[in-house]
């Protein structure tokens, strides 16, 4: 009698558990594959060298990147030429204090640069804008080496760079990317300078799959 009463008390709970199991037999998680893939990438970009107190550089750059997979790529080569504009501080120093333009601080002005990078793209996603348009994007890290041609007596100087960026896909052949990097440059005589760059580019993708 005692066991029968216990079964009667447990029966509603068992029935409810069985009903829940039938309604929700299990959950399945799935990760959607990326829509756009890169292969041979040609990037045309414009950028700025914003950090130097004596000039601001505005540059144009072209680069080629080979993508081994969705996550790893090699920016085989990139080259940029900078158009430099003197700041008010530099003009004031030259006008009011007679500071020679060959002073050490002025020798760090970048004329052009070439380099190569490894690229790691661990993040890919998509988002909706006002529930009317879906955009696909990826975020990436890059690191490599750069050779700078500094003006006047600056000569050629090697540097190492690290940076990050984001890419927004327009189609399987066109995307837009923003790169932000910092170059640690060995400027000679045990002197190290930092040359940050900010670049916005249009990337053309050849051999793409969708």
Order of alpha helices (4+ residues) and beta strands (2+ residues): alpha-beta-beta-beta-alpha-beta-beta-beta-beta-beta
